[in-house]
Amino acid sequence: MLLPHPLLRVSDLRRSTSQPNLCQLIRRHGVHEFYNARAAIYQLARFLRAQGRSTILLPSFHCPSVVEPVLRAGMRAAFYRIDRNLELDASDVASRLSGDVAAVLFINYFGWPSSFEPLLGDLRSRGILAVEDCAHAAVQLDPLDLTGRRGDAAIYSFWKFVPSGVGGGLWLADNVPFAAPSLASVPMRDSLTRGKQLLEEVIQSRGEHTRTARAWAWFEQNRVRTKHLLRPYSKRPKQTVPGPQVAEISRDIARQYFFSERLAQSRLPWMASQIMERADLRAIVEARRRNYQILADTLQHNSHATTLHRKLPARISPHAFAITLTDRSRHDRRLRATGVPVWTFGSTLHRVLYETAEPTVLDDARHLSETTLLLSIHPLLAASDMIRFAETVNEYVAKEMPCKSS
């Protein structure tokens, strides 16, 4: 299945006997629920702005969805260095801890914990929050629990772990005087759109060539055709663009910048909560770990297609299998054409990084952006799928880069 995340299935709507479930873990730790992780970052940034400081330090290698909520909340985004091994540069972080910094956000890339703990003493002595971004992996094993909570705050994106489509969370330590905002219901139009998307996922998860899938495809083709006939001169929708610090951008990049203040002020939808409650967390983590390990054992390691994390620690729930590939933007399209579910993280870096970061910080971020490629390992993929994907990648590398392979 050529998708980074699993699709919703009918079986996902049945009540699971797995304990604890995701909603129980959220309540146990007092996690504030939001429409998505962008909303959680936005609400935290608004809270920090009210405390009197105006800057949040962010990692140079990121998705724009981490940066845009900070800007929309009226905060300044500054960036610290992530090196080419995907590790934070602690000395670079320490050099940027001015009196105006309210928080430093650390991303647990693809589920691996960021090594920020040696910085905690200095951060807390300065009254700066350590925010652990756990969006890539919300749950860990042994014991089954939410990840993170090593710093003063944690950000979660639950839909990356379960097929709820939306769902974000914000955990805060007891000493952080955060007051939960009053949230509204999700706007009706967004609810209908999301309901349609969930229905499409259920249909697609049963197979693209089923009778139901063919009937749905016919219905959609005629719906779109009728819409164009009835509104032939309708204006193209306005593109969503970044905040005031960012210049006009293309429509493709705008999708990665997308931020809706309406949704950031909205409650977690009821259907998403029901899906989260029914997910078998242990089965999901174990399937991800199994798929990851098969790729680690089968993919051939060479100088121009290297694995970022060959060893899988005991408690981690991996989000994806990350490799670095020379000239990634050319090869990822070709790999997708062979049926390998590859995708990217950080392929678009926020415009503010290019405008404000020092050359050394920017160079490493661009290197990661241009070389990082991810392979899907979600639970809908079987062990046989993973072996086939790994063998296809091995064959591709041997054929396309024969002089570069070890």
C-alpha positions in Angstrom: 0.0 0.0 0.0 1.8 3.1 -1.3 1.0 5.4 1.6 3.0 6.6 4.6 0.2 6.0 7.0 -2.4 3.2 7.3 -5.9 3.6 5.9 -9.0 3.2 8.0 -10.6 -0.2 7.8 -14.0 -1.5 9.0 -12.2 -3.6 11.6 -10.7 -0.4 13.1 -14.2 0.6 14.1 -14.7 -2.5 16.3 -14.0 -2.1 20.0 -10.6 -3.5 20.9 -9.9 -5.4 24.2 -6.4 -4.0 24.2 -5.5 -2.2 27.5 -4.7 0.5 28.0 -6.2 2.2 24.9 -4.9 5.5 23.6 -7.7 7.6 25.1 -7.0 6.1 28.5 -3.3 7.0 28.2 -4.3 10.5 27.2 -6.5 10.9 30.2 -4.0 9.3 32.6 -1.3 11.9 31.7 -3.6 14.9 31.5 -2.9 15.5 27.8 -4.9 18.3 26.2 -6.6 17.2 23.0 -6.6 19.3 19.9 -7.6 18.9 16.2 -4.0 18.2 15.2 -0.4 18.7 16.3 -0.2 22.0 14.6 -3.0 23.2 16.8 -1.1 22.0 19.9 2.0 23.9 18.9 -0.1 27.0 18.1 -1.8 26.9 21.5 1.5 26.4 23.3 3.1 29.3 21.4 0.2 31.6 22.3 0.6 30.7 25.9 4.3 31.4 25.8 3.7 34.7 24.1 1.5 35.8 27.0 4.4 35.0 29.3 6.4 37.9 27.9 9.1 36.2 25.7 8.9 36.2 21.9 11.2 33.5 20.5 11.0 29.7 20.1 14.1 27.8 19.0 13.3 25.1 16.4 15.4 22.5 14.7 16.8 23.4 11.3 15.6 20.1 9.8 11.8 20.1 10.0 8.5 20.1 8.3 6.9 23.6 7.8 4.0 22.4 9.9 6.3 22.8 13.0 7.2 26.4 12.1 4.0 27.9 10.7 2.0 27.6 14.0 4.7 29.4 15.9 4.6 32.3 13.4 0.8 32.4 13.4 0.8 32.7 17.2 2.9 35.9 16.9 6.2 34.3 18.0 9.6 34.6 16.3 11.1 31.3 15.0 14.9 30.9 15.4 16.8 27.8 14.4 19.5 25.6 15.8 21.7 23.1 14.0 20.9 19.5 13.3 24.0 17.7 12.0 24.1 15.3 9.0 23.7 12.3 11.4 20.3 13.7 12.4 21.6 14.6 15.9 21.1 18.0 17.6 24.2 20.2 18.1 24.0 20.8 21.8 26.7 23.5 21.7 24.8 25.4 19.0 21.6 25.2 21.1 23.4 26.5 24.2 24.8 29.4 22.2 21.3 30.6 21.3 19.7 30.7 24.7 19.2 34.4 25.0 16.8 36.0 27.5 14.1 36.3 24.8 13.9 32.5 24.2 10.7 31.1 25.7 11.1 27.4 24.6 13.3 25.0 22.6 11.5 22.3 20.6 13.3 19.0 20.0 12.0 16.6 17.4 12.2 12.8 18.1 12.9 12.1 14.4 11.0 9.0 13.2 10.5 7.8 16.8 14.1 7.9 18.1 14.4 10.1 21.2 16.3 13.3 20.8 19.4 13.7 23.0 18.4 16.9 24.6 18.5 15.8 28.3 22.0 17.2 29.0 20.6 20.6 28.2 17.7 20.5 30.7 19.6 22.0 33.6 20.6 25.0 31.7 17.2 25.5 30.1 15.4 25.3 33.4 17.8 27.6 35.2 16.9 30.2 32.5 13.1 29.6 32.7 13.1 28.1 29.1 10.7 25.3 28.3 12.0 22.1 26.8 9.4 20.9 24.3 9.6 17.3 23.1 8.0 16.8 19.7 6.7 13.2 19.8 4.6 13.6 16.6 6.3 10.8 14.8 5.6 8.2 17.4 3.0 8.6 20.2 3.4 5.2 21.9 6.2 3.1 23.2 6.4 -0.5 24.6 7.3 -2.2 27.9 5.3 -0.7 29.5 2.8 0.4 26.9 2.6 4.1 27.3 2.8 7.5 25.7 6.3 8.5 24.5 8.2 11.6 25.7 7.4 13.6 28.8 11.2 14.0 29.5 11.0 17.8 29.3 8.4 20.4 30.2 6.0 19.8 27.4 5.3 17.2 24.7 3.6 17.4 21.3 1.6 14.5 19.9 0.1 13.7 16.5 -2.1 10.7 17.1 -3.2 10.2 13.5 0.3 9.3 12.5 -0.1 6.2 14.7 -3.7 5.3 14.4 -6.0 5.8 11.3 -8.0 8.6 12.9 -7.2 11.1 10.2 -6.8 14.0 12.8 -5.9 14.3 16.4 -3.1 16.1 18.3 -2.2 16.5 21.9 -0.2 18.7 24.3 1.3 17.4 27.6 2.7 19.8 30.1 4.6 19.3 33.3 2.9 20.2 36.6 5.0 23.4 37.0 3.8 24.9 33.7 0.7 27.1 34.4 -1.0 26.4 31.1 -4.7 27.1 31.0 -6.6 24.9 28.5 -8.3 27.2 25.9 -12.0 27.0 25.2 -12.4 25.1 22.0 -15.3 25.1 19.5 -16.9 22.3 17.5 -15.2 21.5 14.2 -16.8 23.6 11.4 -19.5 21.7 9.5 -17.8 21.9 6.2 -14.6 20.5 7.6 -16.5 17.7 9.4 -18.2 16.7 6.1 -14.9 16.8 4.2 -13.2 14.6 6.8 -16.1 12.2 6.9 -15.9 11.8 3.2 -12.1 11.1 3.4 -12.7 8.4 6.1 -15.3 6.7 3.9 -12.8 6.8 1.0 -10.1 5.2 3.2 -12.4 2.4 4.2 -13.3 1.7 0.5 -9.7 2.0 -0.6 -8.4 -0.3 2.2 -10.6 -3.1 0.8 -8.8 -3.0 -2.5 -8.8 -0.7 -5.5 -10.5 -3.2 -7.8 -13.5 -4.2 -5.7 -17.0 -3.5 -6.9 -17.4 -0.9 -4.2 -14.2 0.9 -5.2 -15.2 1.0 -8.8 -18.7 2.3 -8.0 -17.2 5.0 -5.8 -14.7 6.0 -8.5 -17.6 6.3 -11.0 -19.6 8.4 -8.5 -16.6 10.8 -7.9 -15.9 11.2 -11.6 -19.5 12.2 -12.3 -19.7 14.4 -9.2 -16.6 16.4 -10.3 -18.0 16.6 -13.9 -21.3 17.9 -12.7 -19.7 20.4 -10.4 -17.7 21.9 -13.3 -20.8 22.0 -15.5 -22.7 23.9 -12.8 -19.9 26.3 -11.9 -17.8 26.7 -15.1 -16.5 30.1 -14.2 -16.0 29.6 -10.5 -12.8 31.2 -9.2 -9.9 29.0 -8.2 -9.7 28.6 -4.4 -7.4 31.0 -2.6 -4.1 29.3 -1.7 -3.1 29.2 2.0 0.1 31.1 2.4 2.5 31.5 5.4 2.4 34.4 7.8 3.8 37.8 7.4 7.4 36.7 7.6 7.1 34.6 4.5 6.8 35.6 0.8 4.4 34.2 -1.7 4.9 30.5 -2.5 3.7 27.9 -4.9 0.5 25.9 -4.4 2.4 22.6 -3.9 4.5 24.1 -1.1 1.4 25.9 0.3 -0.1 22.5 1.1 2.9 21.8 3.4 2.5 25.2 5.1 -1.2 24.8 5.5 -2.5 26.2 8.8 -6.1 26.9 9.8 -6.7 29.0 12.9 -10.3 27.8 12.9 -9.2 24.2 13.2 -6.5 25.2 15.8 -9.4 26.5 17.9 -11.5 23.3 17.4 -12.1 20.3 19.5 -10.9 16.8 18.6 -13.8 15.3 16.4 -15.9 12.6 18.0 -15.2 10.0 15.3 -11.4 10.5 15.6 -11.7 9.9 19.4 -13.7 6.7 18.8 -11.0 5.4 16.4 -8.3 6.3 18.8 -10.1 4.4 21.6 -10.5 1.3 19.5 -6.9 1.0 18.3 -4.9 -2.1 19.4 -1.8 -0.2 20.4 0.4 -3.2 21.2 -0.4 -4.8 17.9 0.4 -1.6 16.0 3.8 -1.1 17.7 4.7 -4.8 17.3 3.8 -4.7 13.6 5.9 -1.5 13.0 8.9 -3.0 14.8 8.6 -6.3 12.8 8.5 -4.4 9.5 11.3 -2.2 10.5 13.5 -5.1 11.5 12.9 -6.9 8.2 14.0 -3.9 6.3 17.1 -3.5 8.5 18.0 -7.2 7.9 17.4 -7.2 4.2 18.4 -3.8 2.8 22.0 -3.8 1.6 24.1 -1.0 3.1 26.3 1.0 0.7 28.0 4.3 0.5 25.2 6.1 -1.3 22.2 4.5 0.1 22.8 4.4 3.9 20.4 3.5 6.8 20.1 6.2 9.5 19.2 3.7 12.2 20.3 0.1 11.6 19.6 -1.0 15.3 16.1 -0.8 16.7 16.2 -0.2 20.5 13.8 -2.2 22.7 11.0 0.3 23.5 10.8 2.4 20.3 7.8 2.5 18.0 9.4 3.5 14.7 7.5 5.9 12.4 9.3 4.9 9.2 12.5 3.4 7.9 14.9 6.2 7.1 17.7 6.1 4.5 19.8 8.7 2.9 20.1 8.5 -0.8 22.3 10.6 -3.0 20.2 12.7 -5.5 17.1 11.6 -3.6 14.6 13.7 -5.5 15.4 11.8 -8.7 15.4 8.4 -7.3 12.3 8.6 -5.0 10.0 9.0 -8.0 11.5 6.0 -9.8 11.3 3.9 -6.6 7.6 4.8 -6.3 7.1 3.7 -9.9 8.4 0.2 -8.9 5.8 -0.1 -6.2 8.0 0.7 -3.2 6.1 3.0 -0.7 8.7 5.8 -0.2 8.0 9.3 0.9 9.8 12.2 2.4 10.1 14.3 5.6 11.7 17.8 5.5 11.8 17.9 1.7 10.4 21.4 2.0 12.1 23.6 4.7 10.3 26.7 5.9 11.1 29.9 4.1 12.1 31.6 7.3 15.0 29.2 7.7 16.4 30.4 4.4 15.9 34.0 5.4 17.4 33.9 8.9 19.7 30.9 9.5 23.5 31.0 9.3 25.2 29.2 6.4 26.5 26.3 8.5 23.1 25.6 10.0 21.3 25.9 6.6 23.9 23.7 4.8 23.3 20.7 7.0 19.5 21.2 6.9 19.6 21.3 3.2 21.7 18.2 3.0 19.2 16.3 5.1 16.3 17.7 3.1 17.9 16.6 -0.2 19.0 13.1 0.9 16.4 11.7 3.4 14.0 9.1 2.1 11.5 7.1 4.1 10.0 3.6 3.6 6.6 2.9 5.0 6.3 0.3 7.8 2.7 0.7 8.9 0.7 -2.3 10.1 -1.3 -2.8 6.9 2.0 -4.0 5.3 2.9 -7.7 5.7 6.3 -9.2 6.2 6.2 -10.4 2.6 5.7 -6.8 1.5 8.7 -5.6 3.4 11.0 -8.3 1.9 9.7 -7.4 -1.6 10.3 -3.7 -1.0 13.9 -4.3 0.3 14.8 -6.5 -2.6 13.4 -4.0 -5.1 15.5 -1.2 -3.5 18.6 -3.4 -3.5 18.1 -4.2 -7.2 17.4 -0.6 -8.0 20.6 0.7 -6.3 22.7 -2.0 -7.9 21.4 -1.1 -11.3 21.2 2.7 -11.1 24.3 3.3 -9.0 26.6 0.4 -9.8 29.8 2.4 -9.5 28.8 3.8 -6.1 27.6 0.7 -4.4 29.9 -1.0 -2.0 
